[in-house]
């Protein structure tokens, strides 16, 4: 009897000892990295290194909290993450907010995350993806606009379908979508008859017509807000949100080979998108602007400046990464893992975005499919007959 009881006790003790040994190895490695990189500062006559003040067990691994010497330059801390990750052969995250936090993770980011695993959240929230710390979410009522960049076939359009599916499933009566599918309508035309979709434009001419209707709507809503002394939709009784999705925004960039009429039309499209980014957020419009290869021409300045959420999948060059997220890194994302992305707000995170197939998306949203009237003489009339913002 005693022997049977002793087995789990000994096993538990072994696990505790293993965990303690692992932490000791980590602490020693961190101290060696501090010394080798000369991470420290002179205090009095001594050269002082960061001092460990706490070790915290987390679901994802262990967190080591250090007090750093006064006057330690931030740039001295920057190499720690890469060196520690290589030393320990594990994923490491280093952050500095008063204290120096070093997180050492037990697991890697998975190579595939099914959409069905995404947790349910209230509010205008979507799951951006999963990393070593768990699920990472975004709230469109806090940050209304975002840009998405990435080479073709790495997950950009799948992310749009994730966002659209999640919002419709969680806000079936309040989420509305106007989609500029500049791939000829190949990706989103199949969803035109969802009751939440007000229109799918499939070429620049249709995009111009659709954006003009949004512009008129913005003017009407501005007048409504002024009348009621409202400044932001989150503080009003209005429950609906309009999502303007642009898939492949480079198609709306004027080019030198075009006629003057074409250039003027596309310039007007970019101007209206800039207006949506500049004032649309407070009025309940959320802009999601995507492009394969971001440049100053394909990513309008007003859109980028007013999109505080920036997402990028793999890009071929560091220059494109700098345009997309104001930082390098997208060019280093793995080329054999579709869906791996960098999310940039006030901080930068690497995540694996959820995967949803077209079949799964259509199956989930089939209940929302309705018969809509056929197109009239002009596309603009069709939009005016179809669009319902209230």
PyMOL commands that set and color helices and strands:
alter all, ss='L'
color gray80, all
select helices_A, chain A and resi 2-36+74-77+80-88+115-117+156-170+189-191+204-228+233-235+249-252+260-283+301-306+318-325+330-332+358-368+379-386
alter helices_A, ss='H'
color red, helices_A
select strands_A, chain A and resi 40-43+46-49+51-58+61-67+92-96+100-105+113-114+125-131+134-139+146-149+175-181+197-201+241-247+285-291+309-312+340-344+348-352+354-355
alter strands_A, ss='S'
color yellow, strands_A
deselect
rebuild
show_as cartoon
